[in-house]
């Protein structure tokens, strides 16, 4: 029983630490490379690529600059 409670506690803590980006999408560039796609996937950053422009949520902007540029 203690193992189950410990597992549930760890799972709850880890899931609470996951970012949830919900801001308005802003343009950050005009190219989407394989490196950028992998970085966004690794850091769980949503993105949109439309008409040759790359967009990310505004609340993820700092994370994108610090980790994927």
LUMKEBA-844880 format. One record per residue (C-alpha): residue in three letters; chain; x, y, z. Coordinates in steps of 0.1 Angstrom, whole numbers. Example, Ala and Ser with C-alpha at 12.3 -4.5 7.8 and 13.67 -1.06 7.14 Angstrom:
BEGIN
+------+--------+-------+-------+-------+
| vomi | tormar |    c1 |    c2 |    c3 |
+------+--------+-------+-------+-------+
|  ALA |      A |   123 |   -45 |    78 |
|  SER |      A |   137 |   -11 |    71 |
+------+--------+-------+-------+-------+
END
This chain:
BEGIN
+------+--------+-------+-------+-------+
| vomi | tormar |    c1 |    c2 |    c3 |
+------+--------+-------+-------+-------+
|  UNK |      A |     0 |     0 |     0 |
|  UNK |      A |    29 |    24 |     8 |
|  UNK |      A |    44 |    17 |   -26 |
|  UNK |      A |    11 |    26 |   -44 |
|  UNK |      A |     8 |    58 |   -24 |
|  UNK |      A |    44 |    67 |   -31 |
|  UNK |      A |    38 |    61 |   -69 |
|  UNK |      A |     6 |    82 |   -69 |
|  UNK |      A |    24 |   110 |   -51 |
|  UNK |      A |    53 |   110 |   -75 |
|  UNK |      A |    30 |   109 |  -105 |
|  UNK |      A |    10 |   138 |   -92 |
|  UNK |      A |    41 |   159 |   -85 |
|  UNK |      A |    55 |   152 |  -120 |
|  UNK |      A |    23 |   160 |  -138 |
|  UNK |      A |    19 |   192 |  -119 |
|  UNK |      A |    53 |   203 |  -131 |
|  UNK |      A |    44 |   201 |  -168 |
|  UNK |      A |    40 |   234 |  -185 |
|  UNK |      A |     6 |   244 |  -199 |
|  UNK |      A |    10 |   271 |  -225 |
|  UNK |      A |   -23 |   288 |  -233 |
|  UNK |      A |   -13 |   323 |  -245 |
|  UNK |      A |   -21 |   340 |  -278 |
|  UNK |      A |     1 |   327 |  -306 |
|  UNK |      A |    28 |   352 |  -317 |
|  UNK |      A |    51 |   351 |  -347 |
|  UNK |      A |    87 |   342 |  -339 |
|  UNK |      A |   102 |   335 |  -372 |
|  UNK |      A |    98 |   322 |  -407 |
|  UNK |      A |   116 |   289 |  -408 |
|  UNK |      A |   109 |   255 |  -392 |
|  UNK |      A |   139 |   232 |  -391 |
|  UNK |      A |   141 |   196 |  -379 |
|  UNK |      A |   161 |   208 |  -349 |
|  UNK |      A |   133 |   233 |  -340 |
|  UNK |      A |   106 |   206 |  -343 |
|  UNK |      A |   126 |   183 |  -321 |
|  UNK |      A |   133 |   210 |  -295 |
|  UNK |      A |    96 |   220 |  -294 |
|  UNK |      A |    87 |   183 |  -290 |
|  UNK |      A |   113 |   177 |  -263 |
|  UNK |      A |   101 |   208 |  -243 |
|  UNK |      A |    64 |   202 |  -250 |
|  UNK |      A |    60 |   236 |  -266 |
|  UNK |      A |    30 |   239 |  -290 |
|  UNK |      A |    36 |   257 |  -323 |
|  UNK |      A |    18 |   265 |  -355 |
|  UNK |      A |    35 |   269 |  -389 |
|  UNK |      A |    12 |   287 |  -414 |
|  UNK |      A |    20 |   304 |  -446 |
|  UNK |      A |    58 |   303 |  -440 |
|  UNK |      A |    56 |   318 |  -405 |
|  UNK |      A |    63 |   301 |  -372 |
|  UNK |      A |    40 |   309 |  -342 |
|  UNK |      A |    43 |   300 |  -305 |
|  UNK |      A |    22 |   309 |  -275 |
|  UNK |      A |    33 |   342 |  -260 |
|  UNK |      A |    37 |   326 |  -226 |
|  UNK |      A |    62 |   301 |  -241 |
|  UNK |      A |    83 |   328 |  -258 |
|  UNK |      A |   110 |   330 |  -232 |
|  UNK |      A |   113 |   292 |  -230 |
|  UNK |      A |   117 |   290 |  -268 |
|  UNK |      A |   144 |   317 |  -268 |
|  UNK |      A |   163 |   301 |  -240 |
|  UNK |      A |   161 |   265 |  -251 |
|  UNK |      A |   155 |   263 |  -289 |
|  UNK |      A |   175 |   292 |  -304 |
+------+--------+-------+-------+-------+
END
